[in-house]
Structure formats: structure tokens, C-alpha cells
Amino acid sequence: MTEHVRACIVGAGFSGIGAAISLRRAGVVDLAILERGSQVGGAWRANTYPGCACDVQSRLYELAVAPWPGWTRKFAGQAEIRDYLEQVVEIFGLGSDIRLDTEVLRAHWDDGALVWRISTTRGDLTADVLISACGGLTEPEYPRVPGAEDFQGPIMHTARWDHGVDLAGKRVAVVGTGASAIQVIPAIAPEVDELLVMQRTPPWVLPRRDRAVPEWYRSALAAVPPLQQAMRGASSWAREVQLLSFTRQGPFRALGERMARRHLEKQVPDPALRAKVTPHYDMGCKRILVSDDYYPALMRANVTVTPALARITPRGVVDADGVEHDVDVIIWATGFNVLHPPLASHVVGREGETLETAFHRNGMTAYRGTTVAGFPNFYMLQGPNTGLGHSSVVLMSEAQIDYLTPAIASGLVHEVDPDRQAGYSRDIDERLASTVWQQGGCQSWYQNEHGRNVSLWPGTTHGFARIMRRFDPEAYRIRHKKERTHVAT
């Protein structure tokens, strides 16, 4: 007999852990949490590059059900966030449900038995419900650059950092100037001999103003839980103000740009370098970054900002101007492949179509970013158009979890109506059309090859939580388990 569970959750990061806690509280205690890594933590387990930290306040990198007054910095580092998630697993007793080093090979919906049949690297199981909690930033994006296979030194991605490579005294090229690059560059610049920053598009950067959290303040939050909750709420609303200010046309957008330009002028007095790293698109079109040490790192004598990478030679890199630079190590700081979620090619729906094929056919859409027509009892956390350009996606995952929990607890089979999904997608596109992400004069990873923004939610996190507060059964085709035509084995 194949093992059967009520719900199978794929991924043991914030989303997967949060979903498991919510389902248990709703009485769904028969769970399996499959994690392909050897530890829990999701993105905060996988990303271990020097300088890795959250770029949204720590207070928003905690689950509402597991408040944590002990953050030691305003912007917590990777290890502290991973440790937090490990403690949450222990506190809520989820360890027995988690299966580490277990990767999903295939999951297909059996419409006769009304179950998901799941094959993994460590055996098979069936589940009434399948939840993807893999996250949107999972698979590293490796650019296709001529000559990469001929390079004689180490090449690594920030999301797959090789700690066995000693960078001390080396000539290093960092390709990219996005969120991971502006963290890793200041961290490694003091130890390398030479550092090339290969820039395609300069980012907009605001002051980070990171600081240590005093012990007395942490003690006060621990002693007064309502204060802890209030501070999380305040941090959340502060990020919402940034969204309203920087992503819509108006005076506040100009104010934000002035803040960023002052930050640049103050930290980069060299006019030639300043011109090189000044953005020429509207602020917010790409993710707004925060850093106090990125620009100072670029000012170091051993750091050079070059044009984008054009090709790779056995001993170095060639920039877009045709200049060749000898380097010992190449670091990809090129982000993630958000257009091809890793689980999508392994999940097969009611009609025998993979989720990847469905996404390709319908432009990568999902109803409320959570359910997809043709895939009964399948829920995505951090699915299409649930990403953010201003705040923590943990808030979005929590809203989705609130939405799906009563549906799963009901024991019924839900499949979203395709017309509802299509209508929701049209509404999202209309709302996105006037935003800086579509009108800001840049092309970003938020968009697919047709220019459609498949990644971001066009409003506030509070607005998303509002529409996700109630599960809407009228949007679904509902079946009962008694309609099974044969027993799952």
C-alpha cells in the first residue's frame, strides 16, 4: 500500500512551514512536508553567500503565528533567519512531518481516486491535496554566455555559493548589480586582489540605515507581545507607503528619486564613476535596493565597474566594450529563473497537462496567485503575481495560507473555474498597466518574453490580505470524496 496523507507540502521554507502550522490548527494533522535540501529554511538555507541578509526589516521576516522579538539587527542576516525557521519547526513540533533530502520527481492527479499520486527520490505517496511552497526565487538564473564552458577557474552563482573557493588575493568578476550583488560585493571587496563589477543596468539604491537592535528593546518586545505585534504592523505599513510613493506617477516618485540621487552623490564623489552608476529609468521599474556600503565598495581602489559581460575566455572575461580582463573567479549574481518554477514540469493535472505547459499556454496565470484551472486540490504559495517590489513576500504567503486553509479543512475537492481565472488575470494586467513596472522605461525579471508582468501584485499587501480573507467556493467546481471511482493504492 502506498502511504496516504491529507496534504503534501513541497518546500520547507517560510511558506511551507506557515502552511503546516495553519493546517494543523484547522485539524488537518496528517501532513507530509517534502524538502529537497538537507535543512529547512528554503531560500534562507540555499543562499549562503557573504553578506546575505534580508532587504526588508527583520520584523517582516517572521510568521505572525511565531513572533520573534530576538532579532539582533534591523535587517537580519541569512544565518539568523534560517535559525529562526529551525526554531519555529521545533516549537510547533513539525519535525516528524518533514522529510529532508526528498525531491519530487512527479505528481499527477488521479481523477478517479481524487488524489495526487506523488513519486519522490525516497518513495511514493498519495495525498488529497498538493501544495507548492517552493517559492518564486528558487532556481538560479545562469546566463548563456559564449565561452563559459572554457573558463579555467571556478564559476559559481550567489545562490549556490561554493565555500571551498578561497577568494583572498584573487581577481574576481561579479556579473550583475541586483539585490544579491550589492550585498556580496561589499562583503568580498576587502579580501580580493581585484574586483570587476560587470554592470548591465545600474540599480536605484536608497540608504539602508541598518543597525543593531539593543538588548533592552528586545527584552521589551518579549515582555509585551502587543508591542511586538504593533512594531510588525508599523513596519508593514511603512513599506506600503513606499509602494504608494514610488510606483505611481506623482510628486512622491520624484521625492524618492531625489533621495536616491542624494545618497549616490554623497557616497560617490567621483563624477565619472557616479555617471556610470546613475540609473536612466524610472525609480521602481526594477526592484529598489537598499545599501549603505555598496557605493563605498565601488570607490575602493581595487574595484572597477565595467560594462556588461559579453563573453568569457579561458582566463577571463570580455566586457561589452570589447575589453578583456584576466580573472581567477567568476560569480554569477544574476538572480533567479522565475518564469520556470522547478515543480511546474513535474506536476500533471486532470487532463494530463503539466503545470509548465498550462503556464506557457495561458501566460503564467493563477486565480489569486494560488489555484490553476485543470489542477484540482492544487495550491501554489508565492504563485504568479504574488511577488512584491517593496515588502516581504512572507505577508503574501500568510494571506494565501489564510485563503486555502478552510478549503483544505473542508475535505472537498476544489478546482477553479477557468473563466474566473482568466477574468482575474485580466484585472491584474489592467491594474499593472499604469504602474512604473510597466511604464518605467526598463525591462526586468518581473516580465516574461512578451512583456507581461507575471511576478508582481499590483497593490498593497493589506489589499491582498483583504481579498484572501474569505475562501470563495463560488469560483470553484466542487466535488466530494464519495465521487471516487476507485480506492487509492
C-alpha positions as CSV (number, residue, x, y, z in Angstrom):
1,M,0.0,0.0,0.0
2,T,1.2,3.5,-0.9
3,E,1.3,5.9,2.1
4,H,-1.6,8.4,2.1
5,V,-1.7,11.8,3.7
6,R,-4.3,14.6,3.7
7,A,-1.9,17.2,2.5
8,C,1.5,17.1,0.9
9,I,3.5,20.3,1.1
10,V,6.6,20.7,-1.2
11,G,9.1,23.0,0.4
12,A,10.1,23.7,4.0
13,G,10.8,27.5,3.9
14,F,8.5,30.2,5.2
15,S,5.6,29.2,3.1
16,G,5.7,25.5,3.7
17,I,6.2,25.9,7.5
18,G,3.5,28.5,7.7
19,A,1.0,26.3,5.8
20,A,1.7,23.3,8.0
21,I,1.1,25.3,11.2
22,S,-2.2,26.7,9.8
23,L,-3.4,23.3,8.6
24,R,-2.6,21.6,11.9
25,R,-4.6,24.3,13.8
26,A,-7.5,23.7,11.5
27,G,-7.5,20.0,12.3
28,V,-5.5,18.8,9.2
29,V,-2.8,16.9,11.1
30,D,-1.9,14.2,8.5
31,L,0.8,16.0,6.6
32,A,4.0,15.4,4.7
33,I,6.4,18.2,4.1
34,L,8.9,17.3,1.4
35,E,12.2,19.3,1.3
36,R,14.8,18.6,-1.3
37,G,17.5,20.2,0.8
38,S,19.2,18.7,3.9
39,Q,17.9,21.5,6.2
40,V,14.7,23.6,6.4
41,G,14.8,27.3,5.5
42,G,14.1,27.5,1.8
43,A,15.8,30.5,0.2
44,W,17.5,31.2,3.6
45,R,19.1,27.8,3.6
46,A,20.2,27.9,-0.1
47,N,21.6,31.4,-0.2
48,T,24.8,31.5,2.0
49,Y,26.9,34.0,0.0
50,P,28.9,36.5,2.1
51,G,26.8,39.5,3.1
52,C,23.4,37.7,2.6
53,A,20.6,39.3,4.5
54,C,17.0,40.5,4.1
55,D,16.5,43.8,2.5
56,V,13.2,44.4,4.3
57,Q,13.0,44.9,8.0
58,S,13.6,41.7,10.1
59,R,10.2,42.2,11.7
60,L,8.6,41.2,8.4
61,Y,10.7,38.1,8.1
62,E,8.8,36.3,10.8
63,L,5.4,34.5,10.8
64,A,2.5,36.2,12.5
65,V,1.9,32.9,14.4
66,A,5.5,32.9,15.6
67,P,6.5,36.4,16.5
68,W,10.2,36.8,17.3
69,P,11.4,39.6,19.5
70,G,15.0,38.5,19.4
71,W,16.2,39.8,16.0
72,T,19.6,41.3,16.6
73,R,19.7,43.7,13.7
74,K,17.1,45.8,11.8
75,F,18.0,43.8,8.7
76,A,18.7,40.2,9.9
77,G,21.4,38.1,8.2
78,Q,20.8,34.8,6.4
79,A,22.0,32.6,9.3
80,E,19.7,34.3,11.8
81,I,16.7,34.0,9.6
82,R,17.5,30.3,9.0
83,D,17.9,29.7,12.7
84,Y,14.6,31.3,13.3
85,L,12.8,28.9,10.9
86,E,14.6,26.0,12.6
87,Q,13.3,27.1,15.9
88,V,9.7,27.5,14.6
89,V,9.8,23.9,13.4
90,E,10.9,22.8,16.8
91,I,8.4,24.9,18.7
92,F,5.5,23.7,16.7
93,G,6.6,20.1,16.6
94,L,6.8,19.9,12.8
95,G,9.9,17.8,12.7
96,S,8.1,14.5,12.4
97,D,6.2,15.7,9.3
98,I,9.3,17.0,7.4
99,R,11.2,14.7,5.0
100,L,14.6,16.2,4.2
101,D,16.7,15.3,1.1
102,T,13.4,14.3,-0.7
103,E,12.8,15.7,-4.2
104,V,9.5,15.4,-6.1
105,L,10.0,13.5,-9.4
106,R,6.4,13.5,-10.5
107,A,3.0,14.4,-9.1
108,H,-0.1,13.6,-11.1
109,W,-3.8,14.0,-10.3
110,D,-5.8,10.8,-10.4
111,D,-9.3,11.9,-11.3
112,G,-10.8,8.6,-10.5
113,A,-9.4,8.3,-7.0
114,L,-9.5,12.1,-6.5
115,V,-5.9,12.0,-5.1
116,W,-2.5,13.3,-6.1
117,R,-0.1,10.4,-6.8
118,I,3.4,11.6,-5.9
119,S,6.8,10.0,-6.7
120,T,9.9,11.2,-4.9
121,T,13.5,10.3,-4.6
122,R,12.7,8.5,-1.4
123,G,9.5,6.6,-2.3
124,D,5.9,7.2,-3.3
125,L,2.8,8.6,-1.6
126,T,-0.7,9.9,-2.3
127,A,-2.3,13.0,-1.0
128,D,-5.8,14.6,-1.1
129,V,-4.1,18.0,-1.5
130,L,-0.8,19.1,-3.1
131,I,0.7,22.4,-2.0
132,S,3.6,24.0,-3.8
133,A,5.6,26.0,-1.3
134,C,8.8,26.2,-3.4
135,G,8.8,29.9,-3.6
136,G,9.4,32.1,-6.6
137,L,13.2,32.6,-6.1
138,T,14.3,29.0,-6.2
139,E,16.2,28.2,-9.4
140,P,19.3,30.3,-10.1
141,E,19.4,32.1,-13.5
142,Y,22.6,31.2,-15.4
143,P,23.1,33.4,-18.4
144,R,24.1,31.8,-21.6
145,V,27.4,33.5,-22.3
146,P,29.8,32.3,-25.1
147,G,32.9,30.7,-23.7
148,A,31.6,29.9,-20.2
149,E,32.5,26.2,-20.6
150,D,36.1,27.1,-21.4
151,F,36.8,29.1,-18.3
152,Q,39.7,27.6,-16.4
153,G,38.8,28.9,-12.9
154,P,35.8,28.4,-10.6
155,I,32.4,29.8,-11.6
156,M,29.6,29.9,-9.0
157,H,26.2,31.5,-8.5
158,T,25.4,33.5,-5.4
159,A,22.6,31.1,-4.7
160,R,24.9,28.1,-4.9
161,W,27.9,29.6,-3.1
162,D,31.0,27.3,-3.1
163,H,32.6,27.9,0.3
164,G,35.6,25.8,-0.8
165,V,36.7,28.6,-3.1
166,D,39.1,30.9,-1.3
167,L,38.8,34.4,-2.8
168,A,41.6,36.0,-0.8
169,G,44.1,37.6,-3.2
170,K,42.1,36.6,-6.2
171,R,40.9,38.5,-9.3
172,V,37.2,38.2,-9.2
173,A,34.4,39.2,-11.6
174,V,30.9,39.7,-10.2
175,V,28.3,39.6,-13.0
176,G,25.2,41.6,-12.1
177,T,24.2,44.5,-9.9
178,G,21.0,43.4,-8.4
179,A,19.9,42.6,-4.8
180,S,22.4,39.8,-4.2
181,A,25.3,41.7,-5.9
182,I,25.0,44.8,-3.8
183,Q,25.3,42.6,-0.7
184,V,28.2,40.3,-1.8
185,I,30.3,43.0,-3.4
186,P,31.0,45.0,-0.2
187,A,31.5,41.7,1.7
188,I,34.3,40.3,-0.6
189,A,35.9,43.6,-1.8
190,P,38.3,43.9,1.1
191,E,39.7,40.4,0.7
192,V,40.1,40.1,-3.1
193,D,43.0,41.5,-5.0
194,E,40.9,42.9,-7.9
195,L,37.1,43.0,-8.2
196,L,35.3,43.7,-11.5
197,V,31.7,44.7,-11.2
198,M,30.1,43.9,-14.6
199,Q,27.1,46.1,-14.8
200,R,24.3,45.9,-17.4
201,T,21.9,48.3,-15.7
202,P,22.7,50.4,-12.6
203,P,20.2,50.0,-9.8
204,W,18.4,52.6,-7.8
205,V,19.8,52.5,-4.3
206,L,18.4,54.0,-1.1
207,P,20.1,54.2,2.3
208,R,19.7,51.0,4.3
209,R,20.4,52.5,7.8
210,D,20.9,49.1,9.3
211,R,21.7,49.0,13.0
212,A,21.9,46.6,15.9
213,V,18.8,46.1,18.0
214,P,19.6,46.9,21.6
215,E,19.1,44.2,24.2
216,W,16.7,46.4,26.2
217,Y,14.5,46.8,23.2
218,R,14.4,43.1,22.5
219,S,13.6,42.4,26.2
220,A,10.7,44.9,26.0
221,L,9.3,43.2,22.9
222,A,9.5,39.8,24.6
223,A,7.8,41.1,27.7
224,V,5.0,42.9,25.9
225,P,3.7,40.8,23.0
226,P,1.2,43.5,21.8
227,L,4.2,45.8,21.3
228,Q,5.9,43.2,19.2
229,Q,2.7,42.9,17.1
230,A,2.4,46.7,16.8
231,M,6.0,47.1,15.6
232,R,5.4,44.4,12.9
233,G,2.3,46.3,11.8
234,A,4.2,49.6,11.7
235,S,7.0,48.1,9.6
236,S,4.4,46.7,7.2
237,W,2.6,50.0,6.7
238,A,5.9,51.8,6.3
239,R,6.7,49.6,3.3
240,E,3.2,50.2,1.9
241,V,3.8,53.9,1.9
242,Q,6.9,53.3,-0.1
243,L,4.8,51.4,-2.7
244,L,2.3,54.2,-3.0
245,S,5.1,56.7,-3.2
246,F,7.5,55.1,-5.7
247,T,5.3,53.1,-8.1
248,R,2.7,55.6,-9.1
249,Q,3.1,58.8,-11.0
250,G,3.1,61.9,-8.8
251,P,5.3,64.1,-6.6
252,F,6.3,61.3,-4.2
253,R,8.1,59.4,-7.1
254,A,10.2,62.5,-7.7
255,L,10.9,62.7,-3.9
256,G,12.1,59.1,-3.9
257,E,14.4,59.7,-6.8
258,R,15.9,62.8,-5.1
259,M,16.6,60.7,-2.0
260,A,18.4,58.1,-4.1
261,R,20.4,60.7,-6.1
262,R,21.5,62.4,-2.8
263,H,22.6,59.1,-1.5
264,L,24.6,58.4,-4.7
265,E,26.1,61.9,-4.7
266,K,27.1,61.7,-1.1
267,Q,28.8,58.3,-1.4
268,V,30.3,58.6,-4.8
269,P,32.2,61.9,-5.2
270,D,34.0,60.8,-8.3
271,P,31.9,62.3,-11.2
272,A,33.0,59.7,-13.8
273,L,32.0,56.7,-11.6
274,R,28.9,58.5,-10.5
275,A,27.8,58.9,-14.1
276,K,28.5,55.2,-14.7
277,V,26.2,54.0,-11.9
278,T,23.4,56.5,-12.3
279,P,20.1,54.8,-13.5
280,H,18.4,56.1,-16.6
281,Y,14.9,54.6,-16.0
282,D,12.2,55.5,-13.5
283,M,12.8,54.5,-9.9
284,G,10.9,51.4,-9.0
285,C,10.8,49.9,-12.5
286,K,13.3,47.4,-11.2
287,R,13.5,46.4,-7.6
288,I,14.6,49.3,-5.4
289,L,17.7,48.3,-3.4
290,V,18.9,49.4,0.0
291,S,22.5,49.6,1.0
292,D,24.9,51.8,3.0
293,D,28.1,50.0,1.8
294,Y,27.6,49.2,-1.9
295,Y,28.7,52.6,-3.3
296,P,31.7,52.9,-0.9
297,A,32.8,49.4,-2.1
298,L,32.7,50.7,-5.7
299,M,35.0,53.6,-4.6
300,R,37.8,51.2,-3.4
301,A,41.0,51.2,-5.4
302,N,40.8,47.5,-6.2
303,V,37.2,47.7,-7.6
304,T,36.3,48.5,-11.2
305,V,32.9,48.9,-12.7
306,T,32.8,47.7,-16.3
307,P,30.1,47.4,-19.0
308,A,28.1,44.2,-19.1
309,L,29.7,40.8,-19.8
310,A,29.9,39.9,-23.5
311,R,31.8,36.6,-23.5
312,I,34.2,34.5,-21.4
313,T,37.7,33.4,-22.3
314,P,39.7,30.5,-20.7
315,R,41.4,33.1,-18.5
316,G,39.0,35.9,-18.1
317,V,36.0,38.0,-19.3
318,V,35.3,40.4,-22.1
319,D,33.0,43.3,-21.5
320,A,30.5,44.9,-23.9
321,D,33.2,47.4,-25.0
322,G,35.4,44.6,-26.1
323,V,38.0,45.0,-23.3
324,E,39.3,41.7,-21.9
325,H,40.0,41.3,-18.2
326,D,42.0,38.5,-16.7
327,V,40.2,37.0,-13.7
328,D,40.6,33.9,-11.5
329,V,36.9,33.5,-10.3
330,I,33.6,34.4,-11.9
331,I,30.5,34.9,-9.7
332,W,27.0,35.0,-11.2
333,A,24.9,37.5,-9.3
334,T,22.2,37.1,-11.9
335,G,19.1,36.3,-9.9
336,F,16.5,33.6,-10.4
337,N,14.6,31.9,-13.2
338,V,11.1,33.0,-12.1
339,L,9.5,32.1,-15.4
340,H,10.1,28.4,-15.0
341,P,9.2,27.2,-11.4
342,P,11.0,23.9,-10.8
343,L,7.9,22.0,-9.7
344,A,5.9,23.1,-12.8
345,S,7.4,20.5,-15.1
346,H,6.7,17.7,-12.6
347,V,3.0,18.4,-11.8
348,V,0.4,16.8,-14.1
349,G,-3.2,17.9,-14.0
350,R,-6.6,16.4,-14.7
351,E,-6.2,16.4,-18.4
352,G,-2.6,15.1,-18.5
353,E,-1.1,18.5,-19.0
354,T,1.9,19.6,-16.9
355,L,1.7,22.9,-15.0
356,E,4.6,24.2,-17.1
357,T,2.5,23.6,-20.3
358,A,-0.5,25.3,-18.7
359,F,1.6,28.3,-17.8
360,H,3.0,28.5,-21.2
361,R,-0.5,28.3,-22.8
362,N,-2.2,30.9,-20.5
363,G,0.7,33.2,-19.9
364,M,1.6,32.0,-16.4
365,T,-1.6,33.0,-14.6
366,A,-3.3,31.6,-11.5
367,Y,-6.5,32.6,-9.7
368,R,-5.5,34.9,-6.9
369,G,-2.0,33.6,-7.5
370,T,-3.0,30.4,-5.8
371,T,-5.1,28.0,-7.9
372,V,-4.9,26.9,-11.6
373,A,-7.7,25.5,-13.7
374,G,-7.2,21.8,-14.6
375,F,-5.3,21.1,-11.3
376,P,-7.9,20.1,-8.6
377,N,-6.8,20.4,-5.0
378,F,-3.5,22.0,-6.0
379,Y,-2.5,25.3,-4.3
380,M,0.5,27.5,-5.0
381,L,2.1,29.7,-2.4
382,Q,4.0,32.6,-4.0
383,G,2.5,31.8,-7.3
384,P,2.1,34.2,-10.3
385,N,1.5,37.9,-9.5
386,T,2.1,37.4,-5.7
387,G,5.6,38.8,-5.7
388,L,6.4,42.3,-4.3
389,G,8.7,45.1,-5.3
390,H,8.6,46.8,-1.9
391,S,7.9,44.4,1.0
392,S,8.2,40.9,2.4
393,V,6.6,38.1,0.4
394,V,6.0,36.4,3.8
395,L,3.0,38.6,4.2
396,M,1.6,37.4,0.8
397,S,2.2,33.8,1.7
398,E,0.3,34.3,5.0
399,A,-2.7,35.7,3.1
400,Q,-2.7,32.8,0.7
401,I,-2.5,30.3,3.7
402,D,-5.5,32.0,5.3
403,Y,-7.3,31.5,2.0
404,L,-6.6,27.9,1.3
405,T,-6.8,26.5,4.9
406,P,-10.6,26.4,5.1
407,A,-10.9,24.9,1.6
408,I,-8.5,22.1,2.6
409,A,-10.1,21.5,6.0
410,S,-13.5,21.1,4.3
411,G,-12.3,17.8,2.8
412,L,-13.9,18.7,-0.5
413,V,-12.2,18.7,-3.9
414,H,-11.9,22.2,-5.4
415,E,-10.9,23.1,-9.0
416,V,-11.0,26.8,-10.0
417,D,-13.3,27.8,-12.9
418,P,-11.1,28.7,-16.0
419,D,-13.3,31.8,-16.7
420,R,-12.7,33.1,-13.1
421,Q,-9.0,32.6,-13.6
422,A,-9.0,34.4,-16.9
423,G,-11.1,37.3,-15.5
424,Y,-8.8,37.6,-12.5
425,S,-5.7,37.7,-14.8
426,R,-7.3,40.4,-17.0
427,D,-7.9,42.5,-13.9
428,I,-4.3,42.1,-12.7
429,D,-3.0,43.2,-16.1
430,E,-5.2,46.3,-16.2
431,R,-4.1,47.3,-12.7
432,L,-0.4,46.7,-13.6
433,A,-0.6,48.7,-16.9
434,S,-0.2,52.1,-15.3
435,T,2.5,51.2,-12.8
436,V,6.2,52.0,-13.1
437,W,6.9,48.3,-13.6
438,Q,5.3,48.5,-17.0
439,Q,5.8,52.2,-17.8
440,G,9.2,53.0,-16.2
441,G,11.5,52.5,-19.2
442,C,13.2,49.3,-18.2
443,Q,12.9,45.5,-18.8
444,S,13.0,43.5,-15.6
445,W,12.8,39.9,-14.4
446,Y,9.2,40.7,-13.4
447,Q,8.2,40.3,-17.1
448,N,8.1,37.4,-19.5
449,E,9.3,37.4,-23.0
450,H,6.1,39.2,-24.2
451,G,6.5,42.0,-21.6
452,R,3.7,40.7,-19.4
453,N,4.4,41.2,-15.7
454,V,3.9,37.7,-14.3
455,S,5.6,38.3,-11.0
456,L,4.2,41.2,-9.1
457,W,1.0,42.0,-7.2
458,P,-0.2,45.5,-8.3
459,G,-1.4,46.7,-4.9
460,T,-0.6,46.6,-1.2
461,T,-0.1,43.5,1.0
462,H,-3.0,44.7,3.1
463,G,-5.2,44.8,0.0
464,F,-4.2,41.3,-1.0
465,A,-4.9,40.1,2.5
466,R,-8.3,41.6,2.3
467,I,-9.4,39.7,-0.8
468,M,-7.9,36.5,0.6
469,R,-9.7,36.7,3.9
470,R,-12.6,34.5,2.7
471,F,-12.4,31.4,0.5
472,D,-14.9,31.9,-2.3
473,P,-16.3,28.4,-3.2
474,E,-18.5,30.0,-5.9
475,A,-15.3,30.4,-8.0
476,Y,-14.7,26.6,-8.0
477,R,-16.1,23.3,-9.3
478,I,-16.6,21.3,-6.1
479,R,-16.7,17.5,-5.7
480,H,-17.0,15.2,-2.8
481,K,-14.7,12.3,-2.0
482,K,-17.6,9.9,-2.2
483,E,-17.4,10.5,-6.0
484,R,-14.2,8.4,-6.2
485,T,-14.5,5.6,-8.7
486,H,-11.8,3.5,-7.1
487,V,-9.7,3.4,-4.0
488,A,-6.2,5.0,-3.9
489,T,-3.5,2.4,-3.6
